[in-house]
Amino acid sequence: MVGRLSTAVVAVLFNNILMRLAGSIGVASITIILYTQGILASIFTGYSIGIAPVISYNYGKQDTERLKKIYSISLKVILATSIVFLALSQLSAGLLVNVFAQKETEIYKMALRGFRIFSFSFLFMGFNGFSSAMFTALNDGKVSAILSFCCGCGVCNDRKKACSQNDDMTEIIEKMIAADVIVMATPVYFYTMCGQMKTLIDRTCAAYTKLTNKEFYFILTAAESDKNIMETTVAEFRSFTYSLPPKSDVFICARGLF
């Protein structure tokens, strides 16, 4: 989210500055540069997104040796890719820019010159994205206040330890264990519960055996009035309570609500 926000802010600033310095040609040129950069940067993004679950899994297992190895290999891969991208950008800048602008035009000339300068950012871009993905996978930072998805590391079951993810779910679980009555509410989206509720249920894996013999109340709302709209969501909640089991479970369903 922060990355997307920063990209939007930078794009707005680029457009305003270049509009004053070079007019519409300058704005068109930076647009071409950013589009071309986006094509190559997607490789870095894909690697960072792909390696994050591996980091999270091994962090959950507390396998520090494997984490060090993953970190070392990732740095080498990103460094090598960065050098290749810089060379490719310098040698093939004309071909890349020509995808968006015709040769010999003012936009093409300005974009070509700017992209060759801009391409040196590839030496740092991959490390920036990887660092962000790595710290997200390690649940480091202030964003930990938001519940993270269960990463399936198995620490809570295999090693009988608390959940490896350091976020607000620890406090929520403690309150659920202490409660006699638990109320869970969700809107029905595409005949199922919302994603946030599914995340909450998945994260109870670390202590679901301590949630037995409690009274559960489930509140469901849906925009459609079809009486069958709730069936899948009710079945999903019952699958959850079947694993406990509860003292009782009551469903309150409201249809036709917008």
C-alpha positions as MATLAB code, in Angstrom:
seq = 'MVGRLSTAVVAVLFNNILMRLAGSIGVASITIILYTQGILASIFTGYSIGIAPVISYNYGKQDTERLKKIYSISLKVILATSIVFLALSQLSAGLLVNVFAQKETEIYKMALRGFRIFSFSFLFMGFNGFSSAMFTALNDGKVSAILSFCCGCGVCNDRKKACSQNDDMTEIIEKMIAADVIVMATPVYFYTMCGQMKTLIDRTCAAYTKLTNKEFYFILTAAESDKNIMETTVAEFRSFTYSLPPKSDVFICARGLF';
ca = [
       0.000    0.000    0.000;
       2.808    2.425    0.896;
       4.614    1.565   -2.324;
       1.528    2.282   -4.415;
       0.943    5.552   -2.570;
       4.538    6.704   -3.063;
       4.378    5.812   -6.769;
       1.233    7.907   -7.176;
       2.754   10.880   -5.328;
       5.968   10.727   -7.390;
       3.979   10.532  -10.644;
       1.957   13.620   -9.713;
       5.102   15.551   -8.790;
       6.852   14.475  -12.005;
       3.894   15.630  -14.090;
       3.648   19.028  -12.371;
       7.386   19.729  -12.577;
       7.761   18.612  -16.199;
       4.655   20.497  -17.273;
       6.324   23.683  -16.074;
       9.761   22.816  -17.520;
       8.941   21.119  -20.821;
       5.188   21.308  -21.321;
       3.099   18.423  -22.614;
       6.113   16.845  -24.367;
       7.863   16.527  -21.017;
       4.812   14.894  -19.412;
       4.495   12.471  -22.337;
       8.196   11.623  -22.083;
       8.126   10.826  -18.352;
       5.014    8.720  -18.931;
       6.898    6.647  -21.511;
       9.889    6.322  -19.164;
       7.703    5.147  -16.275;
       5.811    2.679  -18.478;
       9.092    1.251  -19.786;
      10.506    1.093  -16.276;
       7.357   -0.691  -15.135;
       7.863   -3.469  -17.694;
      11.342   -4.290  -16.394;
      10.576   -3.579  -12.718;
       7.793   -6.177  -12.807;
      10.522   -8.838  -12.699;
      11.742   -7.455   -9.364;
       8.181   -7.231   -8.096;
       7.446  -10.807   -9.086;
      10.561  -12.105   -7.362;
       9.851  -10.151   -4.164;
       6.243  -11.349   -3.994;
       7.289  -14.920   -4.758;
      10.076  -15.098   -2.173;
       8.052  -13.487    0.655;
       6.086  -16.662    1.572;
       9.350  -18.645    1.649;
      10.863  -16.112    4.048;
       7.709  -16.083    6.173;
       7.564  -19.894    6.318;
      11.172  -20.253    7.456;
      10.793  -17.364    9.885;
       7.866  -19.202   11.430;
       9.956  -22.359   11.700;
      12.750  -20.251   13.256;
      15.164  -21.708   10.722;
      17.738  -18.918   10.837;
      20.274  -20.801    8.720;
      17.792  -21.184    5.878;
      16.788  -17.520    6.205;
      20.423  -16.439    5.904;
      20.829  -18.607    2.820;
      17.655  -17.213    1.222;
      18.808  -13.664    1.992;
      22.258  -14.265    0.491;
      20.911  -15.902   -2.663;
      18.305  -13.161   -3.104;
      20.905  -10.403   -2.913;
      23.029  -12.153   -5.545;
      20.052  -12.725   -7.836;
      18.882   -9.120   -7.530;
      22.400   -7.729   -8.062;
      22.917   -9.827  -11.192;
      19.469   -8.927  -12.533;
      20.053   -5.240  -11.809;
      23.277   -5.222  -13.828;
      21.606   -7.061  -16.714;
      18.686   -4.622  -16.692;
      21.038   -1.626  -16.699;
      22.967   -3.035  -19.664;
      19.756   -3.965  -21.469;
      18.319   -0.502  -20.878;
      21.400    1.217  -22.241;
      21.697   -1.026  -25.302;
      18.007   -1.381  -26.116;
      16.678    1.972  -24.933;
      15.685    2.947  -28.463;
      13.655   -0.213  -29.014;
      11.898    0.096  -25.658;
      10.974    3.748  -26.120;
       9.929    3.113  -29.713;
       7.128    0.894  -28.410;
       5.392    4.054  -27.156;
       6.669    6.808  -29.485;
       7.700    7.109  -33.137;
      11.335    7.747  -33.944;
      12.573   11.233  -34.816;
       9.780   12.897  -32.842;
      10.541   15.307  -29.992;
       8.822   13.000  -27.512;
      10.969   10.056  -28.651;
      14.221   12.012  -28.368;
      13.422   13.374  -24.914;
      12.171   10.022  -23.614;
      15.219    8.196  -25.025;
      17.672   10.539  -23.356;
      15.728   10.491  -20.087;
      15.398    6.716  -20.014;
      19.137    6.188  -20.432;
      19.711    8.391  -17.386;
      16.781    6.910  -15.476;
      17.946    3.337  -16.137;
      20.698    3.651  -13.507;
      17.916    3.411  -10.924;
      17.687   -0.312  -11.761;
      20.850   -0.779   -9.708;
      18.846    0.086   -6.572;
      15.237   -0.641   -7.453;
      15.379   -4.402   -6.895;
      16.960   -4.101   -3.468;
      14.322   -1.598   -2.413;
      11.422   -3.864   -3.387;
      13.041   -6.948   -1.888;
      13.701   -5.167    1.411;
      10.073   -4.105    1.637;
       8.821   -7.628    0.898;
      11.289   -9.164    3.345;
      10.262   -6.979    6.279;
       6.606   -7.561    5.441;
       7.237  -11.312    5.524;
       8.982  -10.928    8.883;
       6.038   -8.932   10.264;
       8.280   -6.027   11.120;
       6.992   -2.481   11.192;
       4.040   -0.493   12.415;
       1.690   -2.143    9.941;
       1.649   -5.200   12.205;
      -1.484   -3.715   13.792;
      -3.321   -5.158   10.797;
      -3.987   -8.903   11.002;
      -1.679  -10.861    8.713;
      -2.708  -13.959    6.818;
      -1.862  -17.344    8.298;
       1.366  -18.416    6.540;
       1.039  -22.114    7.426;
       4.446  -22.262    9.126;
       3.187  -24.867   11.615;
       4.935  -23.408   14.656;
       1.704  -23.327   16.662;
       1.023  -27.038   15.986;
       4.360  -28.722   15.305;
       6.312  -26.936   18.024;
       3.427  -26.077   20.345;
       4.478  -22.435   20.467;
       2.610  -19.175   20.113;
       1.941  -17.848   16.631;
       5.143  -16.627   14.983;
       3.446  -13.515   13.605;
       3.767  -10.537   15.904;
       0.522   -8.638   15.388;
      -2.771   -7.854   17.153;
      -4.050  -11.417   16.787;
      -2.242  -12.442   19.975;
      -4.393  -10.048   22.026;
      -7.563  -11.049   20.156;
      -6.953  -14.749   20.824;
      -6.407  -14.078   24.529;
      -9.751  -12.255   24.719;
     -11.519  -15.021   22.817;
     -10.136  -17.637   25.220;
     -11.241  -15.582   28.246;
     -14.763  -14.972   26.894;
     -17.796  -17.142   27.618;
     -19.689  -15.848   24.582;
     -18.162  -15.066   21.172;
     -20.059  -13.082   18.535;
     -18.782  -13.132   14.949;
     -20.385  -11.027   12.207;
     -19.794  -10.890    8.475;
     -21.421   -9.626    5.292;
     -21.960  -12.308    2.653;
     -19.846  -11.690   -0.448;
     -20.262  -14.062   -3.419;
     -22.132  -16.541   -1.207;
     -19.341  -16.703    1.367;
     -17.908  -14.835    4.357;
     -15.715  -11.766    3.907;
     -11.941  -12.155    3.644;
     -11.275  -10.526    7.012;
     -13.433  -13.087    8.818;
     -11.719  -15.977    7.035;
      -8.336  -14.551    8.059;
      -9.474  -14.306   11.675;
     -10.678  -17.907   11.701;
      -7.460  -19.166   10.079;
      -5.374  -17.361   12.679;
      -7.184  -19.092   15.559;
      -5.267  -22.220   14.541;
      -2.660  -21.365   17.177;
      -5.182  -21.799   20.024;
      -8.463  -23.184   18.671;
      -8.371  -26.103   21.139;
      -8.831  -23.528   23.911;
     -12.048  -22.193   22.353;
     -14.158  -25.213   23.264;
     -17.386  -25.141   25.291;
     -18.269  -21.527   24.452;
     -21.465  -19.977   23.169;
     -21.099  -18.738   19.602;
     -23.416  -16.258   17.876;
     -22.954  -15.701   14.141;
     -24.517  -12.637   12.471;
     -24.788  -12.718    8.667;
     -26.069  -10.010    6.335;
     -26.595  -10.086    2.578;
     -27.929   -7.767   -0.102;
     -29.950  -10.466   -1.867;
     -33.221  -11.749   -0.446;
     -32.846  -15.344   -1.677;
     -33.272  -17.657    1.324;
     -30.404  -19.871    0.080;
     -27.898  -16.996   -0.041;
     -26.554  -17.811    3.442;
     -26.122  -21.575    3.114;
     -22.426  -21.638    2.184;
     -21.449  -19.130    4.882;
     -23.416  -21.007    7.549;
     -21.695  -24.241    6.489;
     -18.287  -22.563    6.737;
     -18.948  -21.304   10.275;
     -20.190  -24.750   11.285;
     -17.007  -26.288    9.865;
     -15.089  -23.970   12.164;
     -17.136  -24.769   15.284;
     -17.125  -28.501   14.469;
     -13.388  -28.456   15.170;
     -13.855  -27.018   18.672;
     -16.716  -28.012   19.521;
     -18.851  -25.167   20.990;
     -21.316  -25.211   23.831;
     -23.879  -23.835   21.399;
     -24.015  -21.932   18.114;
     -26.788  -19.575   17.041;
     -27.119  -18.006   13.570;
     -28.808  -14.659   12.981;
     -29.304  -14.089    9.245;
     -30.570  -10.854    7.678;
     -31.266  -10.762    3.930;
     -32.147   -7.942    1.586;
     -29.878   -5.367    3.254;
     -27.855   -2.789    1.347;
];
